[in-house]
Amino acid sequence: MVRLTQTGMTDNEKRVVVYTSAAHALNHALELTYGAVLLVVAAQFGVGLGTLGILASIAALAYALSALPAGTVVDRLGSKRVIVLSLVGAAAGSVVAAMSQSVWVLAAGLTVVGFFGGMYHPAGLTFIARGVRGRARGLGLHGMGGNLGVALAPVVAATIAGVYTWRASFLLFGAIALLAAVVMQVSKVTEGEYARASGQREAHARGSNREVTRAVLFPLVLIFVINALFGFIYRGTTTFLPAHLTENLRFDLFGLAPVTIGGSFATVALLFGMAGQYVGGELGERMRRESLLIPLAALAVPALLIVGYTSGAVLVIGAAAFAFVNFMAQPSYNALIADYAPPRMHGRMFGVAFLVGFGFGSFAGTVGGLIAQEVGTAWVFRVLAIFGVLITGCTVAMHLYATRRRG
């Protein structure tokens, strides 16, 4: 793991990064537990995957819709309180899911997990934006925590379900989340106010409201569009990459079942996203973020096409390359929201970003499922490459706008 002693952070900044990164990992672990034990739940309750898929969609929608009101609460009550509330609420929902004796109670538990889990991102990102001077670096480390949760939680949850029961998976992550909430509540970590003055906020100090609105509205809208497209690619990739690898790796490994091999290599590929987050965070502190995003967005396109047109070892390399460059851009996307938005609105702006990201991204499961059913999983990634092209166009527009403003 990265040594924070080498980053030049203060003690409080280190605590902000450590606590939010751990909470980020738990947030995604709680979110993804259900998908990891889906087949076992279907067998126990005697219902089809279609019904359980509807439950997943409801939870995902709750996850998206709670982001915007959470951002408003963050701006009024502070990030730390909302993070603690998110962890406690999601832990409670996990306990309800674990104790459920019917699909309806399970649905209620998953919805609670989704609603409170969706409150996390506006709070966590605002905490870093206001509490860490090197925003992109801090957001990169925070993203690494999230990627670790995304990559490892399904494996841990599935293993526990296989050895004990699927209910134990929910209880374990719920208990850890509750413990993390208590630790954070009693800790001395505080929310700082490192709201660095960018050229746009300097205009806020000396210009009219109309000028300020024009200065920040266009880039923020572009970032929100990018977040929506990024969310679609993220959800489509995490949903269909294991199945695509299962179908197309075409080699034997220690006699393991194809589904196990596919899931294992999907985890390996997603772990490369952790490295991407770290490198992206460092680059975001050393380069102009608007310029950095262009090559990172562009490189994701051929990586997706490699995933969509190859098999075997080349497919694994393509998936790892995609995870690396795709997540390398995320710290700068998030840092730019804090750079352009007025400090008093950080929570709300992050709320909007994750509302559109997770909201639009929730459609990727349905769209990707229809594509995979009709023409195969390879076409899912070929279509996702189109969304990558759109993101690249948005980053070019942002670079041109920033260059003109500086000129």
N, C-alpha and C positions, 0 to 999 in steps of 0.2 A: 504494500500500500504506500501511497505517497507520503513522504515525511513533511508534515506541516512546518517543521522547524526550518526548512529550507525555503519557505515562501516569504519570509519577512513579515508574517502576520502578527498582530498583537494577540495576547492570550484570549481576549474576548472574541476576536475574529476567528481564532482556531476553534473555540467552543461553538460559535455559530455554524461553522462548516461541518464540524463533527456531528453535532446534534441534528442538523437538518439533513445531512447525508444519510444518517441512520434512519431518520423518520421517512425519508424518501424511499429507501429500500423497503421498509416495512409497508409503506403505502402501496407499492406495487405488489408486494407479496400477498397482502390481504386481497387486492383486486384480482390477482391471477390464481388464487387457490381454487376457486370454483371450476375454472377451465381444466385444471390439472386432475380433478377428481370427477369430472363430468360423467364418464362411463360407469363408474362405480355408483354414483348417485342414481343414474338412470336404472340400473339393475335393482337397487334397493327399493326405489319408489314405484318401479314398474311403469315408467312413463317413457315416451319417445324423446329422441334428441331434439325434435322440433319444439316440443313443449319446454324443455330445459333451455333451448336456445332463446326462446322468448324471455325467459327469466334473465338470461345473460344480457339481452338487449335492454330490458327495463333497468337493470343495475347500471349498465353503461350509460344510459340516458341520464339517470340520477347523478352519476359521476360527473357528467358534462354540465348539467343544469345548475348544480350547486356552486360551480366555480365563480360565477358572476356575483351572486349575493355574498359569497365568502370574501371576495375582494373588497366589497364595500365594508364589511365587518372588520377586515384587516386594517383599513384606513382609519377606522374609528376606535378600535380596541387594541390594535397592535398585533404583530405577527405571532409572537410567542403564545398568546392565549388561544389563537385560532388553531395553531399546530397541535397544542395539547387537546383542544376540543375535538379535532379531527381524529387523533389517535384513540381517544376514549370512545368516541361514537362508533368508529369502525370496529374497535374491539368488541363493543357491545353487540353490534350486528353480527359479528363472527360467532359469538356465543349463541345468539338466537338461531343462526343457521346450523350450528353444531347440534343443538338440542331439538331441532325441528322433527316432527313426526308426520308432517304432511308437506306437499309441494307448496301449499299456500303459506305456511309458516316459513319455509325455506325462502320463498320469494320475498317475504317481508324482511328477513334477515339480510338477504343479498342487497335489497334496496337500501337498507340502513347503511350497510358497508359502502355501497356506491355513493350515497348522498354525503356521508361524512368524509369518505375518502376523497371525493372531489373537491372538498374544501382545502385540501393540503397545498396544492401547487401555488395558488395565489399567495398563501401565507409563507411558504418556504422560500419562494423566489424573492418576495418582498423583504424577508428577513435578511437574505444575503445582499440584496441591492442596497439596503440601508445600513447593513452591519459589517460589510467587507469592502475595503477600498478597491482592491483588484476584482472588480465584478466578474469579468469573464473567467478569471482563474477560479474564483469561488464557485461560480455556477458550473464550471467544468467538473470540479471535485464533487459538487452536489449531484451532478448528472451521473457521475460514476457510481454513486450509491444507488441511484434509481436503476441503472443498468444491471447492477449486481442483483437487485431484487427481481428484476424482470427475468434474468438468466437463470438464477438458482432456485427461486421459489417454486416453480412448477416441478422441478426434480425432487426437491425436499418434500413438497406436499404429496406428490404421487408415491414416493417411497414410504412415507408415514402411513398413507392410506393402504398400501399393500401389506405392510407389516402389522398395523393395528386396524384402524378404520378411518374412513374419510372424515368423520367427525373430529378425530384427534388432530387432523391437519388444521381445521378452523380454530380449534381450541388453542393449539400451540401458538399460531401467529397472533391470535387475539390476546393471549397472555403476554407475549413479548411486547405487543403494541401498548398494552396497558402499563407495563413496567416502564417502557420508554417514556410514556406520558408523565408518569410520576417523577422519573429522573429529571426530565426537562423542566417540570414545574418547580422543583425545589432547587434547580441549578441557579447559578449566578449569571448565566448568559443574558445579555441585554441587547436590545435593538438600537444600533447606532444610527447616525444620520450622515452617511457618506454619500451625499447627493452631489456628485461632481457636476460643476457647471459646464455644460456643453454649449456649443454655439447657439443651439436652439433655446436653451434656458436663459442664456444671456439676453436673447431677444425678449424673453419674458420679463426681464427686469427693466428694459428700456423701451419696449415697443407697445403698440396697442394690442388689445385682446384679439382683434381680427388678424393682425400680423402673426401673433403667437399661434393662433389656431392654424393658419396656413403653414407655419413652419413645422408643426408637429403632426398635423392631421395626416398629410400624405404619407410620410414614412411609417407612421403607426398603422394606417390602413394596409399598406404593403406588408408589414410584418404580420398583421392579423390574417391576411390572405395566405401568406407563406405558412403560418401556423396551421391553418385549415388544411392545406395541401400536405404539409408535413404529417399532420395527424392521420390523414387518410393513408399515406404510405406506411406510417408506423403500425397502424391497426391492421392493414392488409398484410404486411410482412409478418408480424408476430402471430397472426391467425393462420396463415397458409404456408409459411416456411417449413414447419415440421412435416406437414403432409407432403409438400413438394420434394423435400429431401428423402422422405421415406420411399416415394415412388421413383426417384431418379438417381439415387446414389449408385445402385447396381453393383455393390461389392459386399462381401461377407466380412464380419468383424467378430471374431471369437464366438461365432455361432449365435450371436444375439438376433432377436427378432427384428425385422425391418423397421417396425414402428419405434423400437427402442433406439436403433441406430439413428433414425431420422431425428428423433427428439434430442438425442445426445449431441449430434452435430449442429442442430439449431441452437442449443445452449452455447456451444463453443463459438459459433458465429456471432451470437449476440454479446458474448464476452469481449469480442473485439471492439464493440461499441464503447466499453469502458475506457479502453486505450484512446479511442477517438475523442471521448469527452475530455480527457486530460490534455491531450495535444491541442485540441481546439481551444480549451481554456487558456493555455499558455500563449498560443498564437493570437488569441483575441486581446491579450494585454500588450502585445508587441506590434500589432499591425492595425491599420484602419479596418474596423469590423465590416463596414459596408463593402470594402474591396475584397476582403478575405472570403466573403460568402459566395462570390461568383464562381471561383474554381471548385469550391467544395460542393456547391449545388450541381455544377456541371459534371463532376466526377461520379456522382451518384447515379447518373443516367446510364453510362456504359456498364457500371457494376450491376444494375438491375437487369440489363439486357443479357449479361453473362449468365445471371441466375435463370433467366427465362429461356435461354437457348442452348444450355449445356447440360451435361450430366457428369456423374462421377466426381473425381478429385477437382476438376476445374469448377464444377458447381460449388463445392465447398469453399474454394478460394474466392469465387465471386461473391458468395454470401458474406464471408468474412470481410472482404474489401468494401462491400456496400455498408455493412454495419459500422465499419471504421470511419468512412468519409461522411456518412449520413449523420452520425451522432457527433462528429467533429464540429459540425456547424451549429449545433444546438446551443452551446454556451453564448455564442455571439448573437444568435437570434434573441435569446432572453435578455442579454445585457443591453441590446439596442432598445428594448422596450423601456428599461430603466433610464437609458441615456436620453431618450426623446420625451418621455412622459414627465410631467411635473411630479416632484417627490410626493406631494400629498395625495397623488392619484395612483401611485405604484400598485397598490392592491387591486384597485378596480381595473387597471389596464392589464395586469396579469390575469385577472378574472375573465376579461373579455377574450384574451388570447387563448386561454385553455377551454373556455366555452366553445369557441369556434373550432379549436383543434380537436378536442374530444367529441364535440357534437358532430361535425362533418366526418370525422374519422369513424364514428360509429356506423356509418353507411358502408364502410369498406367490407365488413363481414358479409352483408347481403349482396353487394355488387360482386365481390370476389367469389362468393359461393355460387352465384348464377354463372359466372364466367367459367369457374372450375368445373361445374357440373356439365356445361355444354361443350367446352373445348379443351378442358384440362387445366391443371394448376399452373403450367408454364405461362399460359396467357395472362394469368393474374399479374405476374411480374412484368410482362411486356406492357401491359396497360399502366401499371404503376410507373413505368419509365416515362410515360407521357406526362404524368403529374410532376415528375422530376424536371422535365423540360419547362413546364409552367413555372416551377419554383425558380429555375435559373433565370427566366425572363424577368421575374419580380426582383431578383437580386441585382440584375443589370440596371433596372429602372431605379432602384434605391441608390446604387453607386452613382449614377448620372445625376440624380437629384442632389445627393450630398456634395458631389464635386461642384455643381453649379452654385449651391448655397455658399460653399467655402470661397468660390471665385468672386 
